[in-house]
């Protein structure tokens, strides 16, 4: 019997549902009892993490995240998982409140990048994740370079997350593939999906990915399955590279330096609209 895993969910709800599905799909199970036992708290009322980190809101999600962690620990959960990258900025608050381990999605994804042999990773994430440097620090600790989208491309990432995925709209199947192709053209030998909303679009994008892509949500599922005492199915969380469709790669351009990109994110208010809302594939 596996350890009971508490899932701090709701950020966002679709990503939480996807995480639960991944725990089932990626477990090496022959019967119900071989799967991970979970207790999912789908707290969709969590304050927006990025808005707080960028100073656009004075409502911190930390107290509610800590309360959710305590609730799950008190219910008997031996460890916690949180399928939200940006919320890991508050990981220390959660660990202190719960008194049980929190499996780090950030560390797991950075380990997967190292395991895939990547040297320069393009990180697609919320502006909040970018601003607090979660993946920059984790990748640097493993000797891996980190690149973020420039300001215009980050606006497209933000719009895809907030105006499409979180708004419940069907995502263009080309969207994630386009973003990955752009980062590849800018010198990245791999891409890390550092937002779980983007992870929800990955299956549709899989056939057109031009570089290896590490899906932080799938990596977290694997790490949780193992931490709970179960086994994962054979297969890597980093997808194999697939040739990009003809003409899909954008023109190369220098990626913004992490420190400069974070500074711009701190100064600018959180934007939830992208200029020129053409379909992502229109640039191909």
C-alpha positions in Angstrom: 0.0 0.0 0.0 1.4 3.4 -1.0 1.9 6.4 1.3 -1.1 8.8 1.3 -0.2 11.8 -0.8 -1.9 15.1 -0.2 -2.4 17.2 -3.4 -2.7 21.0 -2.9 -4.7 21.6 -6.1 -6.8 24.3 -7.7 -4.0 26.3 -9.2 -5.5 25.7 -11.7 -8.3 23.1 -11.5 -7.6 21.7 -15.0 -3.9 21.2 -14.2 -4.9 19.4 -11.0 -7.1 17.1 -12.9 -4.3 16.5 -15.4 -1.9 15.7 -12.6 -4.3 13.1 -11.2 -4.6 11.5 -14.6 -0.8 11.4 -15.0 -0.5 9.6 -11.6 -2.7 6.9 -13.0 -1.2 6.8 -16.5 2.4 6.8 -15.4 2.2 4.2 -12.6 3.3 0.7 -13.3 0.1 -0.8 -12.0 -1.6 -4.2 -12.7 -4.5 -3.7 -10.2 -6.1 -0.8 -8.3 -4.0 -1.4 -5.2 -0.8 -0.7 -7.2 -1.7 3.0 -7.7 -0.8 5.9 -5.5 -3.4 6.8 -2.8 -4.2 10.5 -3.0 -6.2 13.1 -1.1 -6.8 16.0 -3.5 -7.8 19.4 -2.1 -8.9 21.4 -5.2 -8.7 24.8 -3.7 -9.7 27.0 -6.6 -10.1 30.0 -4.3 -6.3 30.4 -3.9 -5.3 34.0 -4.6 -3.4 34.5 -7.9 0.3 33.7 -7.3 1.7 35.7 -10.1 -0.3 38.8 -9.3 1.1 38.8 -5.8 4.7 38.1 -6.9 4.6 41.0 -9.4 3.1 43.4 -6.9 -0.2 43.6 -8.8 -2.1 42.3 -5.7 -1.4 42.6 -2.0 -3.2 39.3 -1.2 -0.6 36.7 -0.6 -1.5 33.1 -1.3 0.9 31.9 1.4 -1.6 31.8 4.3 -4.1 29.8 2.3 -1.5 27.4 0.9 -0.2 26.8 4.4 -3.8 26.2 5.7 -4.4 23.7 2.9 -1.1 21.9 3.7 -2.0 21.7 7.4 -5.5 20.3 6.5 -4.0 17.6 4.4 -1.3 16.7 6.9 -3.9 16.5 9.7 -5.9 14.2 7.5 -3.0 11.7 7.5 -1.1 12.6 4.4 2.6 11.5 4.7 3.8 13.8 1.9 2.5 16.6 -0.2 2.5 17.5 -3.9 1.5 20.8 -5.5 0.8 20.8 -9.3 1.6 24.5 -9.7 5.0 25.8 -10.6 4.5 29.4 -9.4 3.2 28.3 -6.0 6.6 26.8 -5.3 7.7 30.3 -4.5 5.9 29.7 -1.2 7.2 26.2 -0.7 9.0 27.0 2.6 5.8 28.4 4.1 4.0 25.1 3.1 6.7 22.9 4.6 6.8 24.8 7.9 3.0 24.7 8.2 2.5 21.0 7.3 5.5 19.3 9.0 5.6 16.7 6.3 7.7 16.7 3.1 6.6 18.6 0.0 7.8 17.0 -3.2 9.5 19.8 -5.2 8.3 20.1 -8.8 11.1 22.6 -9.5 13.9 20.3 -8.3 12.3 17.3 -10.1 12.1 19.2 -13.4 15.6 20.5 -13.1 16.9 17.0 -12.4 15.0 15.8 -15.5 16.8 18.5 -17.6 20.1 17.3 -16.3 19.2 13.7 -17.0 18.3 14.5 -20.6 21.7 16.1 -21.1 20.4 19.6 -21.8 22.8 22.5 -21.7 20.7 25.5 -22.4 17.0 25.3 -21.4 14.3 27.7 -22.4 11.7 28.1 -19.6 8.1 28.8 -20.5 6.3 29.9 -17.3 4.2 32.6 -15.7 5.8 36.0 -15.2 5.7 35.3 -11.5 7.8 32.2 -11.9 10.2 34.2 -14.0 10.4 37.1 -11.6 11.3 35.0 -8.6 13.9 33.0 -10.4 12.7 29.5 -9.4 14.0 27.7 -12.4 17.0 29.9 -13.0 18.5 28.9 -9.6 17.6 25.3 -9.8 19.1 24.9 -13.3 22.2 26.9 -12.4 22.8 24.6 -9.4 23.0 21.7 -11.9 25.3 23.5 -14.3 22.5 24.2 -16.9 21.9 27.6 -18.6 18.5 29.1 -18.4 16.8 31.4 -21.0 13.4 33.1 -20.8 11.3 34.4 -23.7 11.8 38.1 -24.6 9.1 40.5 -23.6 6.9 40.0 -26.7 7.0 36.2 -26.5 6.4 36.3 -22.7 3.2 38.3 -23.5 2.1 35.4 -25.7 2.9 32.9 -23.0 0.9 34.9 -20.4 -2.0 35.3 -22.8 -2.0 31.5 -23.5 -2.1 30.8 -19.7 -4.6 33.4 -18.6 -6.8 34.2 -21.6 -7.0 30.7 -23.0 -6.2 27.9 -20.5 -7.5 29.5 -17.3 -10.5 31.0 -19.1 -11.6 27.5 -20.1 -11.0 28.0 -23.8 -9.7 25.2 -26.1 -6.0 25.8 -26.8 -4.7 26.0 -30.3 -2.8 22.7 -30.8 0.0 24.6 -32.4 0.5 27.0 -29.5 3.0 25.1 -27.3 4.8 23.8 -30.4 5.3 27.4 -31.7 6.7 28.6 -28.3 9.1 25.6 -28.2 10.2 26.2 -31.7 10.9 29.9 -31.0 13.1 29.1 -28.0 14.9 26.4 -30.0 15.6 29.0 -32.7 17.1 31.2 -30.0 19.7 28.7 -29.1 18.0 26.4 -26.5 18.6 22.7 -26.9 15.6 21.9 -24.8 12.5 23.5 -23.3 11.0 23.2 -19.9 7.2 23.7 -19.5 7.3 25.6 -16.2 3.5 26.2 -16.1 1.0 23.4 -15.6 -1.5 25.1 -17.8 0.9 24.7 -20.7 1.3 21.0 -19.7 -2.3 20.5 -20.4 -1.7 21.4 -24.1 1.4 19.1 -24.4 -0.3 16.0 -25.8 -1.8 17.9 -28.7 1.6 19.6 -29.4 3.7 16.4 -29.2 3.8 15.5 -32.8 5.2 18.9 -33.8 7.8 19.5 -31.0 11.2 20.5 -32.6 13.3 20.0 -29.4 13.2 17.8 -26.3 10.6 19.2 -23.9 10.6 18.5 -20.2 7.1 18.6 -18.8 7.3 19.6 -15.1 3.9 18.2 -14.4 4.7 14.8 -15.8 8.1 14.8 -14.0 6.3 15.7 -10.7 3.9 12.8 -11.2 6.9 10.4 -11.6 8.6 11.7 -8.6 5.4 11.5 -6.5 4.7 7.9 -7.6 8.2 6.9 -6.5 8.1 8.9 -3.3 4.9 7.2 -2.3 6.5 3.7 -2.7 5.0 2.8 -6.1 6.7 2.2 -9.5 6.6 4.3 -12.7 6.1 2.9 -16.1 9.2 2.8 -18.4 9.7 6.0 -20.3 11.3 9.4 -19.9 9.5 12.6 -18.9 11.6 14.5 -21.5 10.0 13.9 -24.9 12.2 12.9 -27.8 12.9 15.6 -30.4 10.6 15.6 -33.4 11.3 17.4 -36.7 9.5 20.8 -36.8 7.0 21.3 -39.7 8.5 23.0 -42.7 8.6 26.7 -42.2 7.5 26.6 -38.6 10.7 27.8 -37.0 10.8 31.6 -36.4 13.8 33.7 -37.1 16.6 33.4 -34.5 17.0 36.2 -31.9 18.9 36.6 -28.7 17.0 35.4 -25.7 16.7 37.9 -22.8 19.2 37.5 -20.0 17.5 36.0 -16.9 18.4 38.9 -14.7 17.2 41.5 -17.2 14.0 39.5 -17.9 13.2 39.3 -14.2 13.8 43.0 -13.6 11.3 43.9 -16.4 8.8 41.5 -14.9 9.1 43.2 -11.5 8.7 46.7 -13.0 5.8 45.9 -15.2 2.2 45.2 -14.0 0.9 41.7 -14.7 -0.5 41.8 -18.2 -3.2 39.3 -19.2 -3.5 40.4 -22.8 -1.1 40.0 -25.7 -0.6 42.5 -28.4 -1.7 41.3 -31.8 -3.7 38.2 -30.8 -3.0 36.3 -34.0 -3.2 32.5 -33.8 0.2 31.1 -32.6 0.6 29.1 -35.9 0.0 32.3 -38.0 3.7 33.2 -37.6 4.8 29.9 -39.2 
